[in-house]
């Protein structure tokens, strides 16, 4: 998205969530979103496999998926 589209997205999202957002706040949020998208784009270009992820995979404790707790 270009900066104008990002700004429009931020304003529309804030309105949909009924979040009060000043023009200055929306501009800062849009700027952060643009930077985050640019970083994500760089990461998406790098081929990674599951074993490249060093963080432990989240496994919830408790009943197994698909079972009903009493």
Protein Blocks (a to p, Z undefined) as FASTA:
>chain_A
ZZklmmmmmmmmmmmnopacdfklmmmmmmmmmmmmmmmmmmmmpccdfklpmbdcddde
djdehiacZZ
